[in-house]
Amino acid sequence: MRIILVITAMGCGGAERRLAWLGNQLSRRGHHVGLRVLDGSESFFDLDQRVDTRFLAEDHPREAFTLRRFTRRPAWLRQQIVAERPDVVLSFIDVANVITLLAARPLDVPVVVAERVHPPAHRIPPHYAMLRRWFYPAAKGVVVQTEATARWARRWLQSDRVAMIPNPVVPPPASTGDVVRDRVPSDGGVMVAMGRLELQKGFDLLLAAFALVADDHPEWRLVILGEGPERAALEQVIHESGLAERVMLPGVSKTPEDWLRACDLFVLSSRYEGFPNALGEAMACGVPVVSFDCPVGPGEIITDGEDGLLVPAGDVSALAAAMRRLIDDPDEAARMADRAARVVERYGEAAVAARWEELLLSAAMGWDDPGGGRA
């Protein structure tokens, strides 16, 4: 099967990580995989050498958003599809999905689109929101990551061509975390959070919760991994809160498992999610976790009180109380960490890859119900 994968950019986010993973998996299963990237000129993640990767920027230098750029991206992608003659095209993330459906509209090629967050909670530019409403019904399948989003999508599209495929939770490579731990100036506990530094991830809320815990636990440190537009604002909050010696923003890590294996607690503070990769990775590393029960994802991954703690979305006091609970009771934290590691049994790599492969094969064969990903 010849497959084209499409995404806006191949930065360091969770969606990009999972698209790189999927491209590698499909290539290793014997499919011819092409990756087409609408912005940027390189991939943060390692791709199998058999994945044919091309960037729009290689043919056209990146420019500010203009009507010309708006039309150039689908035109370039259409050229790529015509030249490649794929059996199926899979696009990741809302804006890229719209561009892909626009590009493929005059062509006889099935398109599957994947949403990576919960659309009702995530705003996109109004013109893309309008085009998404118009063009999504033309997709052979719409893939989401949780049952909650699947229910919404079926109502929104008035269609059963919605498949739910969660992200894989991959057993982390062996790592002691010693090198990372040496970078954290602490003789006490270390809590870690991870994600793009943007409003969605709620790191401002995490800092407020950590400030409530910090005085009672001066030996604890907080590390927030990631990069993004909110860095300056977060640094200002850290300075104004007197936490400069207690909080680290080391940027992006290509080996986040080193940090996760070294930490004592993982916290997810997102305002909304799709399927939070960082949460699954932390649990797979055997780390006790605390999370907002935000829309959507954490509530389908964590069993509250068994393999982690869920608190009401956006409730800073409740988040601080849950953090304090596991800090003060290391035995409970250890029990939850042991159960958390079993997440890999529910979201195994081979099973998730097989569901993607079956769905794409179904779409390529022209089936109206790509059932490989249905729960």
URDA-V832332 format. One record per helix or strand. SS is the DSSP state (a for helix, b for strand). FROM is the first residue (numbers start at 1). LEN is the number of residues. Records with the same first field share a line. If there is no record, write none. Layout:
SS=FROM-LEN ; FROM-LEN
//
This chain:
b=2-6 ; 32-6 ; 52-4 ; 88-5 ; 110-5 ; 117-1 ; 141-4 ; 162-3 ; 190-5 ; 221-5 ; 247-5 ; 265-4 ; 272-1 ; 274-1 ; 289-5 ; 295-1 ; 304-1 ; 308-5
a=14-15 ; 56-4 ; 67-18 ; 94-11 ; 119-3 ; 126-13 ; 147-11 ; 178-4 ; 199-3 ; 203-12 ; 231-10 ; 256-7 ; 277-8 ; 298-4 ; 316-13 ; 330-11 ; 343-4 ; 349-16 ; 371-3
//
